[in-house]
Amino acid sequence: MPRLILLRHGQSVWNRDAIFTGWTDVDLCDNGIEEAQRAAELLKDHNIEFDQCFTSYLHRAIHTLWIVLEALDKTWLPVERNWRLNERHYGALQGRKRDVVKEEVGAEQLHIWRRSYAVQPPALTEDDPRYPGNQAKYKGVPRRHLPLTESLKDTVSRVLPFWQERVEPLLMQGRTPLISAHGNSLRGLIKYLDGISDEDIPSLEVPTGKPLVYDLDDGLQTVRSFYLEDGQEAHSLPKAKAARSTA
């Protein structure tokens, strides 16, 4: 039975301080480091094995993976970084405290920018230092793919080609990938795997530092998924009945 492990990075400094992060390279806070260490303990306690690792281009996901691999004595495993696994790009909100934005635009508008499926936050301009096209790490990515802002819908559309081109073939070969990524890029994968509707996906929360295991059938349809907990397999995700959609 093909198996997949998803892991949102540990809490970052800006997660802790309620600052819009997106593609900004912010590292783990002390609590986030502890969460990554605990993720490794859970994987070990539940005898969850994996043989291929993927992560984004962002420090917090990369460093979470490093901590896990070091703790499990698996630093020899192959690791591939892919920009398509980056967090949702929050445009001109990046680097701004949520409370300040709320005071400026009101709670309703803030909620729309944060939680609606298809609405984008205000965009950057291409001369902004926060624009990925001005950063060396994205030099090899075609500029047409580099966002000035993104909705969750945009993030899903960005993540799915990575899944189809890199992860599905490995699963069909009997490999077991672990993906260390971000709340919204992982929500995109969960939406696809579980057939979650556009209306329901914004309310799905992915906790930091807690491994989520998927068991799939031979057609890569979800059989079950569960978060690893102390001493038990718990917190199974509800399964949608709708067919998968790449929308």
N, C-alpha and C positions, 0 to 999 in steps of 0.2 A: 504494500500500500504506500503510494508516494506521500511524503511528509514535508511540510514547510514550516519554518519557524520565523515569525515576525517579531521584531523588537524595536519599540520606540526608544530613542536615546534617553539617558537619565536626565533629570531636571537640569536645565541650563541656568546661567546667571540671569538671563533676561526672562526665562519662565518664572523664576523666583520673584523677579521685580515687576512682573506684569507689563513687559515692554514687547511691542510687536517685533518679531525677530525675522521670520521669512528666510531669505538667503543670506542674511548677515551672519558672519562667522563668529558666533559666541560659544564659549566653552562651557563645560559642566561646572556647576557649583559643587560645594562639598557634599550636599545631599544627593546630587546627581551621580557623583562618583560612588557613593554608597549604594545607590540604586543599581548601578551597573554591576557592582560586586555581588549584590544580592541576586541579580539576574543570573549570574554565573553559578551561584550556589543552587538556585532552583533548577537550572538545566542539569547540573550534576546530580542533585537529589532525585530527580525524576528520570535519570538515565536517558536524557534526550541527546541523541547523537546528530551531528551534521558534518558535511564534508566539503562545503563550498560557502563562501561568505560574499555578500554584497553590501555596499554602503554608499552613502551619498558623497558629495564633495565637501561636506560641512564638518567642522571639527567635532561638534557634539556627538554626531552619529559615529564618526570614525573613532573617536576616543572611547566611546561606549564599547564598540567592537573590540578595540585593543584590550580594554580591561577584561572583557569576557574571555578573549582568547588566552590572555596571560594567565588568568585564574584557572582555566581548564587545561593548561599546557597544550594549547592548540595553535600556537603562533605560527606553525608551519603550514597551516591550511591556506589554500589560495583565496585571495581577497580581490574583488573587483570593485572599483569606485565608479559610480555612474551619476552624472548630473541629473538624470531623469528622476532619481530618488530624492532630490532636494525637497525641502519643505515648500509649501505654497509660498509664492512671492507676494508679499503684502504691499508692494508698490511704495507710495510715498508715506505710508504709515510706519514703515520699518524704522526702528530706532526711537519710536515715540511711545510714551507711557499710555496705557489704555485709559486711565482715569483722566488724563489731560485731553485726549481725543473726545472722550465722553462729555466733558464740560463744554467743548467747542461745538460739537455737532448734535449732542443729545443721545440718550440711551437707545432710542429706536434706530437711528441711523448707524450707530456703532454696531448694534446687533445685526443689522442687515449686512454690513461689510464683513463681519466676522462669521456669520452663520448661514446666510443664504447660499444656495447652491451655485447660482449662475451670475451673481452680481460681483463685479470687480471693485476693489478699493481704488482711490485716486492713484493715477499712474505716475511713475517717475518720468523724467526726460532723459534722453540719451547722453546728455552731458553731466548727469548726476553721478558722483562717485559710487553710489549704491547700484547703479545699473551694471549687471553682470558683464556686459560687453566691454566695460572699462577695467576688468579684473583679469589678471594673467591666467588664473586657473580655468577660465572659460575660453581661452584663445582658440582651442580646437573645436568649439561648438559653433555651428553656423549661426550667424546673428539673427536669422529669422526665427530661431528657436529660443532666443533669450528674452525672457519676459520683462516688460516694464511694470506689470501688475498681473495678478491672476485671481480668478475665482476658484472655488473648489472644483467646478466643472473643468476648468482649464488644467488643473493639476491632475485630475483623473485622466484626461486626454494625453497628458505628458507621460504619465507613469505606464499606461497600458502597453505602448510599444516596447518598453524595457521588459515587461513581463512576458510578452509574446516572443520576443527575439532572444532573450537571455535565460529566463527562468523556466519557461515551459519545456524547452528542449532538454534541460538538465533533469527535470522531474521525470520526463518520459524515459530518460536513460537510467533511472533508478537512483539518481543523486538526491541528497537532502540539503537544500540551501537554507542558510540563515540570513535574513535581511535586516540590517540595522539601519533604521531610517527615522522618519518624522511623523508626527501626528496626522498630517493631511496627506502625505504621500502614501502612508499605510492605510488611511481611510479609503483612498482610491482603490487599493488592492482588495481591501475587505469588501467594498461596494461591489466590485466585480465578482469576487469569489462567492459571495453570499446572495447576489442578486438583489441588493438593497435598493430601494427606490430613491429617486432624486429628492423626494419630500422627506424621507426618513434619515438619509445619510448625514445631514448636518447635525443631528442630535446624537450621533454616535461618538462617544469619547474613547480615545485610546490612551491608557495610562502610561506614564513614563516608567521605563525600566522593568516592565513585567512581560516575560516571554509569552507570546500567543502562538499556539501550535495548531496547525491544520493537518488533518488526515484527509487525503483525497482518494478518489477511485481511479481506475485506470484511464478514464477520460478526463481526469483532473477536475472533476466535480467534487464539491465539498461533501465529505461524509460526516465530519464533526470538527469542531474547533473549540479550544479551551485555553484559558489562561492558567499558567502554572501557579499554584498556591502552596503554602506550607502544608506538607503532608497529604495533599489531595489534588486531584484534578477537578478544578471548580470553575465557576463563572463561565459556563458555556455560552457562546453567542447564539442569539435566536436566529433561526434560518428563515430567510425569505423564500417564498414559493415562486417568485417571478423568475423568468428566464434571465440569463445574463445579458447585459447590455453594455456596449462600448461607448454609449453617449457621454 
